[in-house]
Amino acid sequence: MAIRALARMYRPAEELFVHCIRRTKNGDLPEGVSRRYTAIALIGLATEPPETARTVLAGQDPMDVLGRLLRDSRDSQDLGEVALTLWAARMFNHPAASMALDRLKAMDPVAGQWPTVETAWSLTALVYEKPTEGLPGGDSSMSLHDRPKPTEGLPWGFSIGQNSPGPRKAFRGLFDVGKEIFLPGQDSNLE
């Protein structure tokens, strides 16, 4: 991760990252703020040591920054923003993650016409689980930074394969039957 650049893009007063920094003849010019970019940065920072996250966030706690995003998500009309916020909150195991989850459910990504990327973020946020005891990655007290990555055998992901129900039915299953995760080779009884 580009830690120094991220730190330059963070605005502590707003608890948000700027959308971009433009180089001008008068120097670097920060432009706008972005809840999406803030959530994406937090997703990345969740895999870094805690002191790195605090450095990027000008000494602020990622849980506090997430708290702001979660509160803002309650009124958001932006599916991507809500999904990324939920994903980040789940990565940090934030106790108020349900704010974004409730908003995401209310937005009904199954019935609406949403861009593919935002739908994919929604699905990822819904199926993401921190590893718990007995699963690859060790106990739940281990920091995410120290755990094996998804490619190292975590129970992560969703498969659209020969035996899976396809994205629409599986996505509906996440809302209708609770937590239905399809891994490669699993059959589903969803219709």
Secondary structure as UniProt FT lines:
FT   HELIX           3..9
FT   STRAND          10..11
FT   TURN            12..15
FT   STRAND          16..24
FT   TURN            25..26
FT   STRAND          27..34
FT   HELIX           35..45
FT   TURN            46..47
FT   HELIX           50..56
FT   TURN            57..59
FT   HELIX           62..73
FT   TURN            74..75
FT   HELIX           79..91
FT   TURN            92..93
FT   TURN            95..97
FT   HELIX           98..107
FT   TURN            109..111
FT   HELIX           116..127
FT   TURN            133..134
FT   TURN            136..137
FT   TURN            140..141
FT   HELIX           144..146
FT   HELIX           150..152
FT   TURN            162..163
FT   HELIX           167..176
FT   TURN            184..185
//
